[in-house]
């Protein structure tokens, strides 16, 4: 077997370590879709900046996903930048990165994430992260939002899903513009990975969270579940 050509830097959960972040899922799904050889290197939250600033100096913020392309020793940060570079050197099968569907999804995806953020940020810390990452995550998020994640969660838990329903149902309607299961009908593309990544993230947060997603979808989750089933060949690899 040929050695891997890409290192994917991912943030681990508690044991057993697996992919959870929707931003990471976008990159993992496209690497699997392209059939590229890669290895996963798990990086805890406090270690992200020390790792990346050595290779990408001068950035204000250091985030994952990031990849290391071993063939030419290139480091790339940000899921869309990674997608564009991978598409340029491995154009088949195509991602359709210029599809207007990406922007159309993005309009409603932002609404979903803004509404549910107080819920999912707290649950990431309390349900998913390791002992090493949790204190860092709590502290940095408190600095960002001006209060503890628990306070933010309890302020919004009664209204978040109701606020998100309009956006979830709009995404369902976008999926239903074709016969599915993908946004482009029978053709998988990057827009599918963007939305499937979010659904996989909510699944990882727990059955109760995902049940709320399906309830808010407008069709009892039929379209969302069909998409997840369709991307399963590329989502099965989530822990190495």
C-alpha positions in Angstrom: 0.0 0.0 0.0 1.3 3.4 -0.9 2.0 5.8 1.9 -0.6 8.5 2.6 -0.1 11.8 0.7 -2.2 14.0 3.0 -2.3 14.6 6.7 -5.7 15.8 7.9 -5.6 17.6 11.3 -8.8 16.9 13.2 -10.1 17.6 16.7 -10.8 14.5 18.7 -13.7 13.6 20.8 -13.4 11.6 24.1 -12.4 8.0 23.5 -13.1 6.5 21.1 -11.8 9.3 19.1 -13.9 10.2 16.0 -14.8 13.2 13.8 -17.5 15.4 15.1 -17.0 19.0 13.9 -19.1 20.1 10.8 -16.1 22.0 9.5 -13.9 19.0 9.7 -16.6 16.8 8.2 -16.7 18.9 5.1 -13.0 18.2 4.4 -13.2 14.5 5.5 -16.1 13.9 3.2 -14.4 15.4 0.2 -11.2 13.5 0.8 -13.2 10.3 1.0 -15.2 11.2 -2.1 -12.1 11.9 -4.1 -10.6 8.6 -2.9 -7.4 10.2 -1.6 -5.0 8.5 0.7 -4.7 10.5 4.0 -4.0 9.9 7.6 -5.6 11.7 10.5 -3.6 13.5 13.2 -5.7 14.4 16.2 -5.0 17.8 17.6 -6.5 19.1 20.9 -7.8 22.6 21.0 -4.9 24.2 23.0 -2.4 22.6 20.5 -3.9 24.0 17.3 -2.1 27.3 17.3 1.4 25.9 18.3 1.1 23.4 15.5 0.0 25.6 12.7 1.8 28.9 13.4 5.1 27.1 12.6 3.9 26.4 9.1 1.5 29.2 8.4 3.1 32.2 10.2 1.3 35.6 10.4 -2.3 34.4 10.6 -4.5 36.1 13.2 -6.4 32.9 13.9 -5.5 29.3 13.6 -8.3 26.8 13.0 -9.0 23.3 11.8 -9.6 21.8 9.4 -6.1 22.1 8.1 -4.1 19.7 5.9 -0.5 19.0 5.1 0.1 17.9 1.6 3.2 15.8 1.9 4.3 15.7 -1.7 5.1 19.4 -1.8 5.1 20.2 1.9 2.2 22.5 1.6 -0.1 23.5 4.6 -3.6 24.7 3.9 -6.1 26.0 6.5 -9.9 26.5 6.0 -12.3 24.0 4.5 -13.2 26.0 1.4 -9.5 26.8 0.6 -8.7 23.1 1.1 -11.6 22.1 -1.3 -10.4 24.5 -4.0 -6.9 23.3 -3.8 -7.8 19.6 -3.8 -10.2 20.2 -6.8 -7.4 21.9 -8.7 -5.0 18.9 -8.4 -7.6 16.1 -8.3 -10.5 17.3 -10.5 -12.3 14.0 -10.7 -14.9 13.3 -9.5 -15.8 17.0 -9.6 -17.1 18.9 -6.6 -19.0 21.6 -8.5 -17.5 24.3 -6.3 -19.0 27.1 -8.5 -22.6 25.8 -8.1 -25.0 28.6 -7.0 -26.5 26.0 -4.7 -23.6 26.6 -2.3 -24.6 30.2 -1.7 -28.3 29.3 -1.6 -27.7 26.8 1.1 -25.3 29.2 2.9 -28.1 31.8 3.4 -30.2 29.3 5.4 -27.2 27.5 7.0 -26.1 30.7 8.6 -29.6 31.0 10.1 -29.5 27.5 11.5 -26.1 27.9 13.1 -26.9 31.3 14.6 -30.1 29.9 16.1 -28.7 26.7 17.4 -25.2 27.9 18.4 -26.1 28.5 22.1 -27.2 24.8 22.2 -24.5 23.1 20.3 -21.5 25.0 21.8 -22.4 24.0 25.3 -23.1 20.4 24.3 -19.8 20.1 22.4 -18.0 21.0 25.6 -20.1 18.8 27.9 -20.7 15.8 25.7 -17.8 15.5 23.2 -14.5 17.1 24.0 -11.6 15.5 25.9 -10.4 16.5 29.3 -7.5 18.4 27.6 -9.7 20.5 25.3 -12.7 21.2 27.5 -11.2 23.9 29.8 -9.7 25.7 26.8 -13.0 25.5 25.0 -15.0 26.8 28.0 -12.6 29.7 28.6 -12.3 30.9 25.0 -16.0 30.7 24.3 -16.7 32.6 27.5 -14.4 35.3 26.2 -16.3 35.3 22.9 -19.8 35.4 24.2 -19.3 37.3 27.5 -20.8 34.5 29.7 -20.5 30.9 30.4 -21.7 28.4 27.8 -24.1 27.0 30.4 -25.7 30.5 30.9 -26.0 30.9 27.1 -27.5 27.5 26.7 -30.2 28.0 29.3 -31.1 31.4 28.0 -31.9 30.0 24.5 -32.8 26.3 25.0 -36.5 27.1 25.0 -36.5 29.1 21.7 -33.6 28.0 19.6 -35.3 25.2 17.7 -38.4 27.3 17.0 -36.1 30.1 15.6 -34.3 27.6 13.4 -37.3 25.9 11.9 -37.8 28.3 9.1 -34.2 27.8 7.9 -34.3 24.0 8.3 -37.5 23.8 6.2 -36.0 26.1 3.6 -33.1 23.7 3.2 -35.5 20.8 2.9 -37.3 22.7 0.1 -33.9 23.3 -1.6 -33.2 19.5 -1.5 -36.7 18.9 -2.9 -36.1 21.0 -6.0 -34.8 17.7 -7.5 -35.8 14.1 -7.0 -32.7 13.8 -4.7 -31.1 12.4 -2.8 -28.5 15.1 -3.5 -29.1 18.8 -4.0 -28.2 18.2 -7.7 -30.5 15.2 -7.9 -28.4 12.0 -8.6 -25.1 13.8 -8.6 -23.1 14.4 -5.4 -21.3 17.7 -5.0 -19.6 19.9 -2.4 -22.9 21.4 -1.3 -24.1 18.0 -0.2 -21.0 17.6 1.9 -21.5 21.1 3.5 -25.0 20.2 4.7 -24.3 16.5 5.4 -21.5 17.7 7.6 -23.9 19.7 9.7 -26.3 16.8 10.0 -23.5 14.5 11.0 -22.4 17.0 13.7 -25.9 17.2 15.1 -26.1 13.4 15.1 -22.9 13.2 17.1 -24.4 15.6 19.7 -27.0 13.0 20.6 -30.4 11.5 19.7 -32.3 14.3 21.3 -30.5 17.0 19.3 -30.9 15.1 16.0 -34.6 14.5 16.7 -35.1 18.2 17.0 -33.4 18.7 13.7 -35.7 16.2 12.0 -38.8 17.7 13.7 -37.8 21.2 12.4 -37.1 19.9 8.9 -40.6 20.3 7.5 -40.9 16.8 6.2 -40.1 14.7 9.4 -36.5 14.5 8.2 -37.2 12.4 5.2 -34.9 14.4 2.9 -32.2 14.9 5.5 -32.1 11.1 6.2 -32.0 10.3 2.5 -29.0 12.6 2.1 -27.2 11.0 5.0 -27.8 7.6 3.6 -26.5 8.7 0.2 -23.2 10.1 1.6 -22.7 7.1 3.8 -19.9 5.7 1.5 -17.9 8.8 2.3 -18.9 9.3 6.0 -18.2 5.7 7.2 -14.5 6.6 7.7 -14.7 8.9 10.7 -12.0 7.8 13.1 -8.7 7.4 11.2 
